[in-house]
Amino acid sequence: MPTMRVTRIVPPWLTGGILSAGALSSVALGQTAPAPAIPNVPSENLQEFRALPPQEAEDEVENEPERYLQTEVLSAARIKTYGWLAAGIGANNWGNPWNGTITFVDRNWQFMMNQLNLVNERTLDTEDGGWDWGGRTDLMYGTDTTFTTAAGLDAFNYNRYNSYFVPRWASSKYYGLAMPQLYAELGRGDVSAKFGHFYTPIGYEVVPAVGNFFYTINDTFQYGEPFTHTGMLAQWKQTDQTTWFGGVVNGWDNWNSGTSLAGNTWYPGFNNNAGFLGGATMKNSDESQALTIFTYSGNMMNPVFTGPLAGQAVNANRSYISTVYINELSDNLTYVFQNDNGWQFGLQDGMYTPVASQTNNGLAQWYGLVNYLFYKTSDTTTWGMRFEYFRDNNGFRVFNPLRNVNWAPLGTNGLGGVNGPYQGNFWEVTWGVNYRPNKNWVFRPEIRYDWYSPDHKGGPLPYGGSIGQLGGNGAHYGQLFGGGDFIFQF
């Protein structure tokens, strides 16, 4: 059988679904590894591991956790059933019930089962150059689900509550069910395509807890980027060093919510949600460095809260570009840099508040710069630091608590208030460690400090005070957070 060299930097936009699952399960760092004799048990989609340092991502593939749900019948059909449980707790120094602008870990001193995730998948094996098919379904229950819903699927359509992500399958304000992935996959040789609902390839950090080094996620991801798309995304592995991506999707975090209530008839093409999603990844010859660029451009629904179009939606172009650079400096040290830039067009003063008075000729902008440094000190322990700058140029993206943003349209009833918008600069630095006593468990304690510099004095502040209370607002420019979680893979 043919041999294959597998990249040392493991994210899916470097390997994709083109490599055989058998080759992935026998990664040999920096060496040529023969494919196994019977490559009929695929490794899970490496999408989950792109935000881990390469050394840990390699460990996940090479030393796959024991899968308690797997059976011989499933393995024979190249189907894998597996999952994980992620739960933890965190707190801020002000004692506010909400942890400021932090989303996934948003409650202070409240134990949260963030994710109970179940996966069924069949990965592609096109090593012999022939056709193959696959697919994947993810079901997630927990406190993170409200942040990863899609309008028309696990969230209500925009026109139901005039809001983004009012969860449809929620059991309470904190717990609910989501289906972040539901797609089929078809491939032949070096070309493949996904059809359906899938996680975005944009950026570095990911929704699945198993794929992030830190317990909390960065501002650029939680406020700037999409989480999911619905549509088609194809990829072509041109060479061992270059892979191209391109497809058509139905906006951001959107399943099938239409444009029937779109009110911005002044904007060309306002009644179409189709958008382009594409990019490329490039590696150097020794595979120690990688550069990935993804872009999106297409219409997005934006609810109107006041004015003559209240209860309708502004549907206009949103464009985005994200660049991720990874440098594996040594066998134990990795540096990652990310830059994101976003633009929302088609807004009009008096028709989209509270950002209307802050937009520039109908344009809102945001961007982020994120740096990571990871150092592996042993087979069980890796240390990490993240330093980030995120800019909300027009007060268009950052509100808090986002859980209240998602639930406020259902009526107050003690659910609390929504604070913001915050027009200015956000900074955060996070220190953390991953301790992996065995292949099924990981513990992720961290300390994080956030601070905010507003463009205008006297504006709302995002930390402490009465954040999350009706009619309240924050009282502080900065916040110290400490917390941690465990992840059990099964």
C-alpha positions in Angstrom: 0.0 0.0 0.0 1.2 3.6 -0.5 2.9 5.5 2.2 2.0 9.0 3.4 3.6 11.8 5.4 1.2 13.3 7.8 1.6 16.9 8.9 3.0 17.7 12.3 0.4 20.5 12.6 -2.8 18.7 12.9 -5.8 21.0 12.3 -8.3 19.9 9.7 -7.6 22.7 7.3 -4.1 21.2 7.1 -5.1 17.6 6.6 -8.8 17.8 5.8 -10.9 14.8 5.1 -8.6 13.7 2.2 -6.1 11.7 4.2 -7.1 8.2 5.1 -8.3 7.6 8.6 -5.8 4.8 9.0 -2.9 7.1 8.1 -4.1 9.7 10.6 -4.3 7.1 13.4 -0.7 6.2 12.9 0.9 9.6 12.9 4.7 9.5 13.0 6.1 13.0 13.7 8.3 14.1 11.0 8.6 10.6 9.5 7.0 8.7 6.7 4.4 6.3 8.1 3.0 3.3 6.3 -0.7 3.0 6.2 -2.1 0.2 8.4 -3.1 -3.1 6.8 -6.8 -2.6 7.6 -7.7 1.2 7.7 -11.4 0.6 8.5 -11.6 2.5 11.8 -11.5 6.2 11.1 -10.2 8.8 13.5 -12.7 11.5 14.5 -12.9 14.7 12.4 -9.8 16.7 13.2 -11.8 19.9 13.1 -12.0 19.4 16.9 -8.3 19.7 17.4 -7.3 22.8 15.5 -7.1 25.1 18.6 -4.8 22.7 20.5 -1.0 23.1 20.4 0.3 20.7 17.7 2.0 18.5 20.3 -1.4 17.9 22.1 -3.3 17.5 18.8 -0.8 14.8 17.8 -1.3 13.0 21.1 -5.1 13.0 20.5 -4.7 11.3 17.2 -1.8 9.0 18.1 -3.2 8.0 21.4 -6.9 8.0 20.8 -9.1 7.9 23.9 -10.8 4.6 24.7 -14.3 4.7 23.1 -16.8 3.0 25.3 -19.7 3.4 22.8 -17.8 1.8 19.9 -18.8 -1.7 18.7 -17.3 -4.1 16.2 -20.3 -3.7 14.0 -19.9 0.1 13.8 -16.1 -0.3 13.3 -16.7 -2.7 10.4 -18.9 -0.1 8.7 -16.3 2.6 9.4 -18.7 4.4 11.7 -17.6 5.9 15.0 -19.8 6.8 17.9 -18.1 8.8 20.7 -18.4 11.9 22.8 -17.2 14.0 25.7 -18.4 15.6 28.9 -17.0 19.0 29.8 -17.9 20.7 33.1 -16.3 23.4 35.3 -16.7 26.5 37.3 -15.3 30.1 37.3 -15.6 33.3 39.2 -14.8 37.1 38.8 -13.1 39.3 41.4 -16.2 41.7 41.7 -18.6 39.0 42.8 -21.1 39.8 40.1 -23.4 37.0 39.1 -22.1 37.3 35.5 -18.5 37.0 34.4 -18.5 40.2 32.4 -17.9 39.7 28.7 -17.0 36.0 29.0 -19.7 33.9 27.4 -19.3 30.1 27.6 -18.3 30.4 31.2 -20.7 33.3 32.0 -21.9 32.5 35.5 -20.0 33.4 38.6 -19.4 30.5 41.1 -22.0 28.4 39.4 -20.9 24.9 38.4 -21.8 24.4 34.7 -22.0 21.3 32.7 -20.9 23.1 29.5 -21.0 20.3 27.0 -22.3 16.7 26.9 -21.6 16.0 23.2 -22.4 12.8 21.2 -21.0 12.3 17.7 -21.8 9.8 15.0 -19.5 10.0 12.0 -18.1 8.2 9.0 -14.9 9.9 7.7 -13.7 9.7 4.1 -11.1 7.3 2.9 -10.0 8.3 -0.6 -6.4 7.1 -0.4 -6.8 4.8 -3.3 -8.1 7.6 -5.5 -11.7 6.2 -5.7 -15.0 7.6 -4.5 -16.1 7.5 -0.9 -18.8 9.0 1.2 -19.2 10.0 4.8 -21.0 12.3 7.2 -21.4 13.4 10.7 -24.0 14.4 13.3 -23.3 16.2 16.6 -25.8 16.5 19.4 -24.8 18.8 22.3 -26.5 19.3 25.6 -25.4 21.8 28.3 -24.9 25.5 29.1 -22.9 26.2 25.9 -25.7 25.3 23.5 -27.4 28.7 23.5 -24.3 30.2 21.9 -24.1 27.7 19.0 -27.6 27.5 17.7 -28.7 28.2 14.1 -31.9 30.1 13.2 -34.5 27.8 11.8 -33.0 24.6 13.3 -32.2 24.6 17.0 -33.1 28.3 17.3 -36.3 30.0 16.3 -36.4 31.9 13.0 -35.6 35.6 13.1 -39.1 36.7 12.6 -40.4 34.7 15.6 -38.8 36.9 18.3 -36.8 39.4 16.3 -33.6 38.2 17.8 -30.6 36.1 16.7 -30.5 32.9 18.7 -33.6 32.3 20.8 -33.1 28.6 21.6 -35.8 26.2 20.4 -34.8 23.1 22.4 -34.0 24.6 25.7 -35.0 23.0 29.0 -34.1 26.2 30.9 -32.3 29.5 30.5 -29.0 27.6 31.1 -29.5 24.2 29.7 -30.6 23.0 26.3 -30.0 20.9 23.3 -28.3 21.9 20.0 -27.3 20.2 16.7 -24.2 22.1 15.6 -23.3 19.7 12.8 -25.4 17.6 10.4 -23.7 17.0 7.1 -22.9 14.5 4.4 -19.5 14.3 2.7 -18.4 13.0 -0.7 -14.9 12.7 -2.0 -12.7 11.3 -4.6 -8.9 11.4 -4.6 -7.7 14.8 -3.5 -11.2 16.5 -3.8 -14.1 16.4 -1.3 -17.1 18.4 -0.3 -19.4 18.8 2.7 -23.2 19.3 2.3 -25.3 20.4 5.2 -24.7 22.1 8.5 -21.1 22.3 9.9 -18.8 24.2 12.1 -17.0 27.1 10.5 -13.4 26.7 9.3 -12.8 30.4 10.2 -10.5 31.3 13.0 -8.5 29.2 15.4 -10.6 28.4 18.5 -13.6 26.1 18.1 -16.9 25.2 19.8 -16.0 21.7 20.9 -14.4 21.8 24.3 -12.0 19.0 23.4 -10.4 21.2 20.8 -9.6 24.3 22.9 -6.6 24.6 25.2 -8.3 27.2 27.4 -11.5 26.9 29.4 -12.7 30.4 28.3 -12.8 31.4 24.6 -11.3 34.6 23.2 -13.3 37.7 22.4 -12.5 37.5 18.7 -14.2 34.1 18.5 -17.1 34.7 20.8 -18.0 38.2 19.4 -16.5 38.4 16.0 -16.8 35.1 14.2 -19.5 32.7 13.0 -19.9 29.4 14.7 -21.7 27.4 12.1 -22.7 27.5 8.4 -25.3 25.7 6.3 -24.5 24.9 2.7 -21.7 23.4 0.7 -17.9 23.6 1.3 -15.5 21.8 -1.1 -11.7 21.3 -0.7 -8.9 20.4 -3.0 -5.6 19.2 -1.8 -3.4 20.5 -4.6 -0.1 19.4 -3.0 1.2 18.2 0.3 1.7 21.9 1.2 -1.4 23.6 -0.3 -5.1 23.0 0.1 -7.9 25.1 -1.3 -11.4 25.6 0.0 -14.6 27.1 -1.5 -18.3 26.9 -1.2 -21.7 28.6 -0.9 -23.4 28.9 2.5 -26.6 30.4 3.9 -25.0 33.2 6.0 -23.8 32.8 9.6 -25.4 30.6 12.2 -28.4 30.2 10.0 -30.2 27.0 8.9 -33.1 28.3 6.9 -34.4 31.6 8.3 -35.5 33.6 5.3 -35.7 37.3 4.5 -39.4 37.9 4.4 -39.2 40.6 7.1 -36.1 42.2 5.7 -36.7 46.0 5.6 -33.7 47.4 3.9 -35.0 47.6 0.3 -32.5 50.4 -0.3 -29.7 47.7 -0.2 -29.1 45.8 -3.5 -29.7 42.1 -3.2 -31.2 42.4 0.3 -33.5 39.4 -0.3 -30.7 36.8 -0.7 -28.8 35.2 2.1 -26.3 33.3 -0.1 -22.6 33.9 0.8 -19.2 32.8 -0.3 -17.0 30.8 2.1 -13.5 30.0 1.0 -9.8 30.0 1.8 -6.5 28.2 1.6 -3.8 26.7 3.8 -0.1 26.5 3.1 2.7 24.7 4.8 6.4 24.9 4.5 8.5 22.0 3.4 9.3 20.6 6.8 5.7 21.1 8.0 6.7 23.1 11.0 4.8 26.3 9.9 1.4 26.8 8.4 -0.6 29.8 7.2 -4.4 29.6 6.8 -6.6 32.3 5.3 -10.4 32.1 5.2 -13.0 34.6 4.0 -16.7 35.0 4.0 -18.9 37.5 2.1 -22.7 37.4 1.9 -25.9 38.9 3.4 -26.7 38.7 7.1 -30.0 39.3 9.0 -29.7 42.0 11.6 -32.8 42.6 13.8 -34.2 46.1 14.1 -35.3 47.0 17.7 -36.7 50.6 17.4 -37.8 53.1 14.7 -40.0 52.7 11.7 -38.6 49.2 10.9 -38.9 47.8 14.5 -39.8 44.1 14.4 -38.2 43.7 11.0 -34.7 43.0 9.9 -31.8 44.8 8.1 -30.4 42.2 5.6 -27.2 43.4 4.0 -23.7 42.3 3.2 -21.3 41.1 5.9 -17.7 40.4 4.9 -15.0 38.7 7.0 -11.4 37.6 6.6 -9.4 35.6 9.1 -5.7 34.7 9.0 -4.0 32.1 11.3 -0.3 31.5 11.4 1.2 28.5 13.3 4.9 28.0 14.0 6.1 24.9 15.8 9.3 26.4 17.1 10.5 23.2 18.6 9.2 19.8 19.6 7.8 21.4 22.8 7.2 25.1 21.9 4.5 26.5 19.6 3.5 30.0 18.7 0.1 30.9 17.0 -1.0 34.3 15.7 -4.5 35.2 14.5 -5.9 38.3 12.8 -9.6 38.7 12.0 -11.4 41.6 10.3 -15.2 42.1 9.9 -17.4 44.6 8.1 -21.2 45.0 8.2 -22.7 47.1 5.5 -26.2 48.4 4.8 -27.0 49.9 8.2 -29.0 53.2 8.4 -29.2 55.8 11.1 -32.5 55.8 13.0 -33.3 52.3 11.8 -30.8 50.1 13.7 -30.3 51.1 17.3 -28.3 51.2 19.5 -25.5 51.2 16.9 -27.1 53.5 14.3 -25.6 56.7 15.7 -22.2 55.1 15.9 -21.9 53.6 12.4 -19.9 55.3 9.7 -22.1 55.8 6.6 -24.0 52.6 7.3 -20.8 50.6 8.0 -19.8 48.8 11.2 -16.4 47.3 11.7 -14.6 45.0 14.2 -11.3 43.2 14.3 -9.0 41.1 16.5 -5.4 40.2 17.1 -4.7 37.1 19.1 -1.4 35.6 20.2 -0.8 32.1 21.7 2.3 30.5 23.2 2.3 26.8 24.3 5.1 25.0 26.0 5.0 21.2 26.7 6.9 20.3 29.9 6.0 16.6 30.0 3.9 14.0 28.4 1.1 15.0 30.7 1.5 18.8 31.1 1.4 21.7 28.7 1.4 25.4 29.7 -0.2 28.1 27.6 -0.6 31.9 27.4 -3.0 33.9 25.3 -2.8 37.7 24.7 -5.6 39.4 22.7 -6.8 42.7 21.4 -10.3 43.0 20.1 -11.8 46.2 18.7 -15.6 46.9 18.4 -15.4 50.0 16.3 -19.0 50.9 16.3 -20.5 49.2 19.3 -22.1 46.6 17.0 -20.8 43.3 18.3 -20.3 43.3 22.1 -23.2 43.1 24.5 -23.5 41.2 27.8 -24.6 38.9 29.1 -25.2 37.2 25.8 -27.4 34.6 27.5 -29.8 37.4 28.4 -29.5 38.7 24.8 -30.7 35.3 23.6 -33.5 35.1 26.1 -34.7 38.7 26.5 -37.2 38.4 23.6 -39.1 35.8 25.5 -40.0 38.4 28.1 -38.2 39.6 31.2 -39.8 37.5 34.0 -36.7 37.9 36.0 -34.4 36.9 33.2 -32.4 40.0 33.6 -31.2 42.9 31.4 -28.8 43.3 28.5 -25.9 45.7 28.9 -24.0 47.7 26.2 -23.3 48.3 23.5 -19.5 48.8 24.1 -17.7 50.9 21.5 -14.0 50.6 22.1 -11.1 48.3 22.8 -11.0 45.0 24.6 -7.9 43.4 25.9 -7.4 40.0 27.6 -4.5 37.9 28.8 -5.0 34.3 29.9 -2.6 31.8 31.6 -3.5 28.2 31.8 -2.3 24.6 31.9 -3.6 21.4 30.5 -3.0 18.3 32.6 -3.7 14.9 30.9 -3.3 12.0 33.4 -4.4 9.6 30.7 -5.9 9.6 27.3 -9.5 10.1 28.4 -9.1 12.9 30.9 -7.9 16.5 30.7 -8.0 19.2 33.4 -7.8 22.9 32.4 -7.3 25.5 35.2 -6.8 29.1 34.1 -6.4 32.7 35.3 -7.6 35.5 33.0 -7.6 39.3 33.1 -9.8 41.4 30.9 -9.9 45.2 30.5 -11.8 47.7 28.4 -10.9 51.2 27.1 -14.0 53.0 25.7 -14.0 55.5 22.9 -16.2 57.9 24.9 -16.1 58.6 28.6 -19.3 58.1 30.5 -20.4 55.2 28.4 -21.4 51.8 29.7 -18.8 49.6 31.4 -18.7 45.8 31.0 -17.6 44.5 34.3 -18.9 44.3 37.9 -21.6 46.6 39.1 -25.1 45.5 38.1 -24.3 43.7 34.8 -27.2 41.5 33.8 -29.8 43.3 35.9 -32.7 45.2 34.4 -31.8 48.8 34.1 -28.3 48.1 35.4 -24.8 48.5 34.0 -21.2 47.7 34.8 -19.0 49.8 37.1 -15.5 48.7 36.2 -13.0 48.8 33.3 -11.4 45.5 34.2 -12.0 42.0 35.6 -9.9 39.2 37.1 -11.3 35.7 36.4 -10.2 32.3 37.7 -11.6 29.0 36.9 -11.2 25.6 35.4 -12.9 22.5 34.1 -12.4 18.8 33.3 -13.1 17.0 30.0 -13.9 13.3 29.9 -13.9 11.7 26.5 -15.8 8.5 26.0 
